[in-house]
Amino acid sequence: MDVKFQDTQANTTKQLNSSKQASHSKPSETFSIAKAVVKILEDMGVQYAFGVSGGAIAPVWAALHQSSIQVLHFRHEAGAAFAAIEAYFASDRPVVVFTTTGPGITNALTGLLAARWEGAKVILVSASTSAPQRGRWAFQETSAYTMPSTSIFTSGQIFHYATNLEYSDELTEISRRLALGLAQPGGFVAYLSIPTNIQTSSLTTSLPRVTLSHAVATASEETIAECVRLLSEGPFAIWVGFGARDAAEEIRLLAERTGAAVMCSPRGKGIFPEDHPQFVGVTGFAGHKSVLTYMQEYYPLHTLVLGTRLGEFTSFWNPTMIPERGFLHIDIDRDVPGAAYPDAKTFAIQSDIKVFIKELLKHFSESNSRPTTVTLPRPELDLIKPCTGSLVRPKVLMDAIQQVIVEGSDAVVMAESGNSFAWGIHHLRFTKPGRFRVSTGFGSMGHFVTGVVGTALARNGKAVAIVGDGAMLMNNEISTAVQHQIPAVWIVLNDSYYNMCDQGLTLLNFKGMDAKITPTNFVEIAKGMGADGIRVEKESDIQVALEKAMAVSSPLVVDVLIDPTQIPPSESRNQSLISQGAKT
């Protein structure tokens, strides 16, 4: 592996603005630990708390309700965690997830692992069993006797920071560490466990307030100069990932001044406009053949990688994506460059992407711009006409979503794991960042059937989830959306199958395996929870149904009966599985 990290210099750009003094302030009233914790969370900018209550967490739950934080009681802890992820990305403010002991904690773990993978800022606050009752089979006991403490209650692969609060004087250090984590670039997933008896005990020290600034890593002048030299050697490409979402304007300027072709990861759709003549397509899962055409026929010397790990669903580790003279890989996480392609030459730079691109632009001024003089390959857009058949073709549905929702509104569109995100990634086209969400890393089913509620709440506007019937049956939060009148829309691809599994098993030559789902009427389910619903049984009804869904201000389910024989653009995933040995 040829990876070289360049020196970085500190650039203090971010300050935790919710705390205004470094000294400790004396509380004007007697604070319980529960109230003190909630006050600290308020001061750190928390606006929402999602979770499921229980007796052991009741003091914290009550303190949350008495604060300025908006509290939403969900139907499942995993749903609350997924919604917290999406509320964070919609608001850029940390979100709290609260649970009770035992199963409340373990139920939330899937969503919290997703938060870690997605780079969200989420804080789990849970109860734990009081010290005198530990080891005595307390109800839902949560202690070292019953839980894998080294995996859950300590910092590691799930949480960047985790601790159990046993004494009030620990709050100062806990507050400092939370503030530091929230101020750092990238994601931060933390866990604060508070024994039930500690929640109601009185604060014996002053209420901590912490002001911290964080030094953002930026490339040195020498490193910038070397990047400019390499990118000036000849044609290069820019590979844009989700981590570059805050640098959309700078990336566009760099591309237009240098003539570089631009491609994006599935999570990076819309950061660079997909209708721009220099956009060659989406890479990886459900991506576009035009990307491979570009790499095979236009021979870029370098690829500037911005904010993507280049993992399986972004690259499938395809050697065709390795440029002749290697990658220039920019990421705030020094462990990312070189990991996906360990044998490729990689010039690795740890830096904030927006700051880095701004420095590059100084060397590629508008007066010295080199706009592209060649016609680059572009993704094919093959519109097909609706017909009067009995089942809806997903491609026709995507065309209608593009027209009515993507182009006709400012709604955030999210695609659930499964065939839903294959159709969405390949066919939908976005021209602005922040309009499309998909999880291609952890990729948990249930992420967006619940996450859509967090997005719609945090942006105080429409959010639309394209989901499969399997995910919709697994874990949705329609009831929560109805209770709080959150304008979430679910578009259900209803084919009575776990169809990505069924189609993939067939292609991998596995036979006789059951992936069928009992036919389900999601309109009836929605109505049973107090929401409205529309059932679409033929293609001619799609547009009217979508227009109605976007016109109402209450939660709504669009139940679309789709043709299960239609094959999504997921061949690359199946080929990757074959290469890993998953074929008889």
C-alpha positions in Angstrom: 0.0 0.0 0.0 1.4 3.4 -1.1 -0.3 5.8 1.3 1.4 8.9 2.6 -0.2 11.3 5.1 0.7 15.0 4.8 1.3 17.2 7.8 -1.7 19.2 8.9 -2.0 22.6 10.6 -4.6 23.7 13.2 -7.4 26.0 12.1 -9.8 27.0 14.9 -13.1 27.3 13.1 -15.8 25.9 15.3 -16.8 26.9 18.8 -19.5 25.4 21.0 -21.8 28.4 21.0 -24.3 27.1 23.5 -22.1 27.6 26.5 -21.0 31.2 27.2 -18.7 30.9 30.1 -15.8 28.8 31.2 -16.5 29.0 34.9 -19.0 27.0 36.8 -22.3 28.7 37.6 -24.1 28.2 40.9 -27.6 26.9 40.3 -30.3 29.2 41.5 -32.4 26.2 42.5 -31.8 22.8 43.8 -31.1 20.6 40.9 -31.6 16.8 40.7 -29.0 15.0 38.6 -31.8 14.3 36.1 -32.5 18.1 35.7 -28.8 18.9 35.6 -28.2 16.4 32.8 -31.1 17.8 30.8 -29.8 21.4 31.4 -26.4 20.5 30.1 -28.0 18.9 27.0 -30.0 22.1 26.4 -26.9 24.2 26.7 -25.3 22.0 24.1 -27.9 22.8 21.5 -30.2 19.7 21.8 -33.6 20.5 20.4 -35.2 17.1 20.2 -35.4 13.9 22.4 -36.8 10.7 20.9 -37.4 7.5 22.8 -39.6 5.1 24.7 -40.1 5.6 28.4 -40.1 3.3 31.3 -40.2 3.5 35.1 -36.4 3.4 35.5 -35.9 6.5 33.3 -38.9 8.4 34.6 -37.0 11.1 36.4 -35.0 12.0 33.3 -38.1 11.7 31.1 -39.9 14.2 33.4 -37.0 16.6 33.3 -36.9 16.5 29.5 -40.6 17.4 29.5 -40.0 20.3 31.8 -37.2 21.7 29.5 -37.2 23.5 26.2 -36.4 20.2 24.4 -39.2 18.8 22.3 -39.9 15.2 23.5 -41.4 12.6 21.2 -42.5 9.3 22.5 -41.9 6.6 19.8 -43.2 3.1 19.4 -39.8 1.4 19.3 -36.4 2.4 20.5 -34.7 1.6 17.1 -37.3 3.8 15.4 -36.4 6.6 17.8 -32.7 6.2 17.0 -33.2 6.1 13.3 -35.4 9.2 13.5 -32.7 10.9 15.6 -30.1 10.3 12.9 -32.3 12.0 10.3 -33.3 14.8 12.5 -29.6 15.5 13.1 -28.9 15.7 9.3 -32.0 17.9 8.8 -31.2 20.3 11.6 -27.4 20.1 12.1 -28.1 19.9 15.9 -27.4 16.9 18.2 -30.4 14.7 19.1 -31.0 12.7 22.3 -32.4 9.2 22.3 -33.8 8.1 25.7 -34.6 4.5 26.8 -35.3 2.6 29.9 -33.2 -0.3 31.2 -32.5 -3.7 29.6 -34.4 -4.2 26.4 -34.9 -0.5 25.9 -31.1 -0.2 25.5 -30.6 -3.2 23.3 -33.5 -2.3 21.1 -31.9 1.0 20.4 -28.5 -0.4 19.5 -29.2 -1.1 15.8 -30.1 2.5 15.3 -27.1 3.8 17.3 -24.7 1.7 15.2 -26.3 3.2 12.1 -25.7 6.6 13.6 -22.0 5.7 14.0 -21.8 4.6 10.4 -23.7 7.6 9.1 -21.7 10.2 10.9 -24.6 11.6 13.0 -24.4 13.4 16.4 -26.6 11.4 18.7 -26.6 11.0 22.5 -28.2 8.0 24.2 -29.4 8.6 27.7 -30.7 5.5 29.5 -31.3 4.3 33.0 -29.3 1.5 34.7 -30.0 -0.5 37.8 -29.3 1.2 41.1 -26.2 -0.1 42.9 -28.0 -1.8 45.9 -30.1 -3.9 43.5 -27.4 -5.1 41.1 -26.8 -8.8 40.9 -30.1 -9.5 42.6 -32.2 -10.1 39.5 -33.8 -6.7 39.4 -36.5 -6.3 36.8 -34.8 -5.6 33.5 -31.5 -5.5 35.4 -28.9 -3.4 33.6 -25.5 -4.0 35.2 -22.2 -5.8 34.7 -24.0 -9.0 35.9 -26.4 -9.0 33.0 -25.1 -6.9 30.2 -21.8 -7.0 28.1 -20.4 -3.9 29.7 -17.2 -3.8 27.7 -19.3 -3.6 24.5 -22.1 -1.3 25.5 -21.1 0.8 28.6 -17.6 1.7 27.4 -16.2 3.7 24.5 -15.5 1.6 21.5 -17.1 0.4 18.2 -20.6 1.6 19.1 -20.0 4.7 21.1 -17.3 7.3 20.7 -17.8 8.1 24.4 -19.7 6.1 27.0 -19.9 6.3 30.7 -22.0 5.4 33.7 -22.8 8.4 36.0 -22.5 7.3 39.6 -21.7 10.6 41.4 -22.8 14.2 40.8 -19.2 15.5 40.7 -18.6 13.5 37.6 -20.9 15.8 35.6 -18.1 18.4 35.0 -15.9 15.8 33.2 -18.9 14.3 31.4 -20.0 17.7 30.2 -16.5 18.5 29.0 -16.3 15.3 27.0 -19.7 15.6 25.5 -19.0 19.2 24.4 -15.7 18.2 22.9 -17.3 15.4 20.9 -20.1 17.5 19.7 -17.7 20.3 18.6 -15.5 17.9 16.6 -16.1 17.5 12.8 -17.8 14.4 11.7 -20.1 12.2 13.7 -20.3 11.7 17.5 -22.3 9.0 19.2 -22.3 9.1 23.0 -24.0 7.2 25.8 -24.8 8.3 29.3 -26.1 5.7 31.6 -27.6 6.9 34.9 -28.7 4.6 37.7 -32.3 5.2 38.7 -31.5 6.3 42.3 -28.8 8.7 41.0 -31.3 10.5 38.7 -33.3 11.8 41.7 -30.3 12.6 43.9 -29.4 16.3 44.4 -26.5 18.0 42.6 -23.8 18.6 45.1 -21.5 20.6 42.9 -22.1 23.7 40.8 -23.8 23.2 37.4 -21.0 22.7 34.9 -20.7 25.0 31.8 -18.0 24.4 29.3 -16.7 26.5 26.4 -14.6 24.6 24.0 -13.1 25.4 20.6 -12.0 22.7 18.2 -9.0 22.8 15.9 -10.1 21.6 12.4 -7.3 19.8 10.5 -6.3 21.6 7.3 -3.5 20.9 4.8 -0.3 22.8 4.9 0.7 25.2 2.2 3.3 22.7 1.0 0.6 20.0 0.7 -1.7 22.2 -1.2 1.1 23.1 -3.6 1.8 19.4 -4.2 -1.9 18.8 -4.9 -2.0 21.6 -7.4 1.0 20.2 -9.1 -0.5 16.7 -9.4 -3.9 18.0 -10.6 -2.2 20.1 -13.2 -0.4 17.2 -14.8 -3.5 16.4 -17.0 -7.2 15.5 -16.9 -8.5 14.4 -13.5 -11.8 13.3 -12.0 -13.5 14.4 -8.8 -15.2 11.6 -6.7 -17.7 13.2 -4.3 -19.1 11.5 -1.2 -21.6 12.4 1.5 -18.8 13.8 3.7 -18.4 16.6 1.2 -22.0 17.8 1.5 -21.0 21.2 3.1 -18.6 22.0 0.2 -21.0 21.8 -2.7 -20.5 25.3 -4.1 -16.7 25.0 -3.8 -16.6 21.6 -5.6 -18.7 23.0 -8.5 -16.4 26.0 -8.9 -13.3 23.7 -8.8 -14.8 21.4 -11.5 -15.8 24.3 -13.7 -12.4 26.0 -13.4 -10.4 22.8 -14.1 -12.7 21.0 -16.5 -12.7 17.9 -14.3 -15.3 15.2 -14.7 -17.4 14.6 -11.5 -18.9 11.4 -10.2 -20.6 10.7 -6.8 -21.2 8.0 -4.4 -24.9 6.9 -3.8 -25.0 8.9 -0.6 -23.4 11.9 -2.4 -26.2 12.5 -5.0 -27.0 16.1 -5.5 -23.9 17.6 -4.0 -22.7 18.2 -7.5 -25.7 18.8 -9.8 -26.7 15.7 -11.7 -27.8 17.7 -14.7 -24.4 19.4 -15.0 -22.6 18.6 -18.3 -19.5 17.6 -16.3 -21.4 15.0 -14.2 -20.6 11.5 -15.4 -22.8 9.5 -13.0 -23.2 7.7 -9.7 -20.7 5.0 -8.8 -21.1 1.7 -7.2 -24.5 0.2 -6.2 -27.2 0.9 -8.7 -24.8 3.3 -10.4 -24.4 4.4 -14.0 -22.5 2.6 -16.8 -21.3 6.1 -17.9 -18.9 6.2 -15.0 -17.1 3.1 -16.2 -17.2 4.4 -19.8 -15.4 7.5 -18.6 -12.7 5.7 -16.7 -12.1 3.2 -19.5 -12.1 5.7 -22.4 -11.1 9.1 -21.0 -8.2 8.0 -18.8 -8.0 10.5 -16.0 -4.5 10.7 -14.5 -5.7 11.3 -11.0 -8.9 11.2 -9.0 -9.6 13.7 -6.3 -11.6 11.8 -3.6 -13.7 14.0 -1.3 -15.6 12.7 1.7 -16.2 9.1 0.8 -14.7 5.9 2.2 -14.8 4.2 -1.3 -16.4 1.2 0.4 -18.2 -1.7 -1.3 -21.4 0.1 -2.2 -19.5 3.1 -3.5 -16.8 1.3 -5.5 -17.2 -2.5 -5.3 -13.4 -2.2 -5.1 -13.5 -2.2 -8.9 -9.9 -1.8 -10.3 -11.3 0.1 -13.2 -11.9 3.0 -10.8 -8.1 3.3 -10.1 -6.7 6.2 -12.1 -3.3 5.9 -13.9 -1.4 7.9 -11.3 -3.4 7.3 -8.2 -5.8 9.0 -5.8 -5.6 12.2 -4.0 -7.9 11.3 -1.0 -9.1 14.1 1.3 -10.9 13.1 4.5 -11.2 14.4 8.0 -10.7 10.8 9.3 -7.1 9.8 8.8 -8.0 6.1 8.8 -10.1 6.4 5.6 -7.6 7.1 2.7 -6.1 3.9 1.4 -8.4 1.5 3.2 -10.6 0.5 0.3 -7.8 0.3 -2.3 -4.8 -0.7 -0.3 -2.7 -1.5 -3.4 -3.4 1.8 -5.2 -1.1 4.8 -5.0 -2.8 7.3 -2.6 -1.8 10.8 -1.7 -3.6 11.0 1.7 -4.5 14.3 3.2 -6.4 14.8 6.5 -8.4 18.0 6.2 -11.8 19.6 6.4 -13.0 19.3 2.8 -14.5 22.8 2.5 -11.4 24.4 3.8 -9.2 22.3 1.6 -11.2 23.1 -1.6 -11.1 26.8 -0.8 -7.3 26.7 -0.6 -7.2 24.8 -4.0 -9.4 27.4 -5.6 -6.8 30.1 -4.9 -4.5 28.3 -7.3 -7.2 27.6 -9.9 -8.5 31.1 -10.4 -11.4 31.9 -12.7 -9.0 33.8 -15.0 -6.9 30.6 -15.4 -9.8 28.2 -15.8 -9.6 25.2 -18.0 -13.2 24.3 -18.9 -13.7 20.9 -20.4 -13.4 20.8 -24.2 -14.7 17.2 -24.6 -18.2 15.8 -24.4 -18.2 13.5 -21.4 -20.3 10.4 -21.1 -23.6 11.0 -19.2 -26.1 8.7 -17.4 -28.9 7.6 -19.8 -32.4 8.9 -19.0 -34.8 6.6 -20.7 -38.3 7.7 -20.0 -41.1 5.1 -20.5 -44.7 5.8 -20.9 -47.3 4.6 -18.3 -49.6 1.8 -19.5 -52.9 0.4 -18.4 -51.4 -2.9 -17.0 -52.5 -4.2 -13.7 -49.2 -3.8 -11.9 -46.9 -0.8 -11.6 -43.4 -0.9 -13.1 -41.0 0.7 -10.5 -39.3 2.7 -13.3 -42.6 4.4 -14.1 -43.1 5.2 -10.4 -39.6 6.7 -10.2 -40.3 8.9 -13.2 -43.4 10.2 -11.5 -41.6 10.8 -8.2 -38.9 12.7 -10.2 -41.6 15.0 -11.7 -43.9 15.5 -8.8 -41.7 15.3 -5.8 -38.1 16.0 -6.8 -38.8 18.7 -9.3 -42.1 19.8 -8.0 -41.2 20.4 -4.3 -38.4 20.9 -1.9 -39.1 17.7 0.0 -36.3 15.5 1.2 -36.5 12.1 -0.5 -35.1 9.0 1.2 -34.8 5.4 0.0 -35.0 2.4 2.2 -32.6 -0.6 2.1 -33.6 -3.1 -0.5 -34.8 -2.7 -4.1 -36.2 0.7 -3.0 -32.8 2.3 -2.9 -31.6 0.5 -6.1 -34.5 2.1 -8.0 -34.0 5.5 -6.3 -30.2 5.7 -6.6 -30.3 4.9 -10.3 -33.3 6.8 -11.6 -33.8 9.9 -9.4 -31.7 13.0 -10.1 -30.9 15.8 -7.8 -29.4 19.2 -8.4 -29.0 20.3 -4.7 -27.4 18.8 -1.7 -29.5 17.6 1.2 -32.4 16.4 -0.9 -31.6 12.7 -1.0 -30.8 10.2 1.9 -29.8 6.6 1.7 -27.8 4.3 3.9 -25.4 2.2 1.9 -23.0 1.4 4.8 -24.8 -0.1 7.7 -27.9 -0.4 5.5 -30.4 -1.4 8.1 -34.0 -2.2 7.0 -36.2 0.1 9.0 -33.9 3.1 8.9 -36.0 5.3 6.7 -39.5 4.0 7.4 -38.8 5.6 10.8 -36.2 8.2 9.9 -38.6 10.0 7.7 -40.4 11.2 10.8 -37.3 12.8 12.2 -36.5 14.6 8.9 -40.1 15.9 8.5 -40.2 17.1 12.1 -36.7 18.8 12.1 -37.2 20.6 8.8 -40.9 21.4 9.5 -41.8 20.3 6.1 -42.4 17.3 3.8 -40.1 14.3 3.8 -40.8 11.3 1.6 -39.6 7.7 2.2 -39.5 5.2 -0.7 -39.7 1.9 1.1 -40.4 -1.8 0.6 -43.3 -3.7 2.1 -40.8 -5.8 4.1 -39.3 -2.7 5.8 -42.7 -1.2 6.3 -43.9 -4.3 8.2 -40.7 -4.5 10.2 -40.6 -1.1 11.9 -42.5 2.1 11.0 -43.6 5.1 13.1 -46.8 6.1 11.4 -48.5 6.3 14.8 -45.9 8.7 16.1 -46.3 10.9 13.0 -50.0 10.9 13.5 -49.8 11.8 17.2 -47.6 14.9 16.4 -49.1 15.6 12.9 -45.7 15.3 11.2 -46.0 15.6 7.4 -44.2 12.4 6.5 -45.1 10.4 3.4 -44.4 6.7 2.8 -44.4 5.4 -0.8 -44.5 1.6 -0.4 -43.3 -0.6 -3.1 -45.7 -3.4 -2.4 -44.9 -6.7 -4.2 -45.4 -9.3 -1.4 -41.7 -10.2 -1.4 -38.4 -9.5 0.2 -37.6 -9.0 -3.4 -34.0 -8.0 -3.3 -33.4 -11.2 -1.5 -35.6 -13.3 -3.8 -34.2 -11.9 -7.0 -30.6 -12.1 -5.7 -30.9 -15.7 -4.5 -32.1 -16.7 -8.0 -29.2 -15.0 -9.7 -26.8 -16.6 -7.2 -28.4 -20.0 -8.1 -30.0 -20.7 -4.7 -33.4 -22.4 -5.1 -36.4 -23.3 -2.9 -35.8 -20.5 -0.3 -38.8 -18.6 1.0 -38.7 -14.8 0.6 -42.4 -14.2 0.2 -44.6 -11.9 2.3 -48.3 -12.3 2.8 -50.2 -9.7 0.7 -50.7 -6.6 2.8 -53.0 -3.6 2.5 -51.0 -0.7 3.8 -53.8 1.8 3.4 -55.9 -0.1 5.9 -52.9 -0.2 8.3 -52.4 3.5 7.9 -56.1 4.3 8.5 -56.1 2.0 11.5 -53.4 4.3 13.0 -55.2 7.5 12.1 -53.3 8.4 8.9 -54.7 8.7 5.4 -53.7 6.4 2.6 -54.0 5.9 -1.2 -53.7 2.6 -3.0 -52.3 2.7 -6.5 -53.1 -0.4 -8.6 -52.2 0.9 -12.1 -49.7 3.2 -13.6 -52.3 5.8 -14.7 -53.2 6.5 -11.1 -49.6 7.3 -9.9 -49.4 11.0 -10.6 -52.7 11.9 -8.9 -51.8 9.9 -5.9 -48.4 11.6 -5.5 -49.9 15.1 -6.0 -52.4 14.4 -3.3 -49.7 13.1 -1.0 -47.7 16.3 -1.4 -50.7 18.5 -1.0 -51.8 17.3 2.5 -50.1 18.4 5.7 -50.8 15.2 7.6 -49.0 11.8 7.4 -50.0 9.7 4.4 -49.1 6.3 3.0 -49.1 5.6 -0.8 -49.4 1.9 -1.3 -48.2 1.0 -4.8 -48.8 -2.5 -6.1 -45.6 -3.1 -8.2 -44.6 -5.8 -10.6 -42.3 -8.2 -8.7 -40.7 -9.5 -11.9 -39.0 -6.1 -12.7 -35.3 -6.4 -12.1 -33.7 -3.4 -10.4 -30.2 -2.1 -11.4 -28.4 -4.1 -8.7 -26.3 -6.5 -10.8 -23.1 -5.0 -9.4 -24.1 -6.1 -5.9 -24.8 -9.7 -7.0 -21.5 -9.8 -8.9 -19.7 -8.6 -5.7 -21.4 -11.4 -3.7 -20.3 -13.9 -6.3 -16.7 -12.7 -6.0 -16.9 -13.1 -2.3 -18.0 -16.8 -2.7 -21.8 -16.4 -2.2 -22.8 -18.7 -5.0 -23.6 -22.4 -5.2 
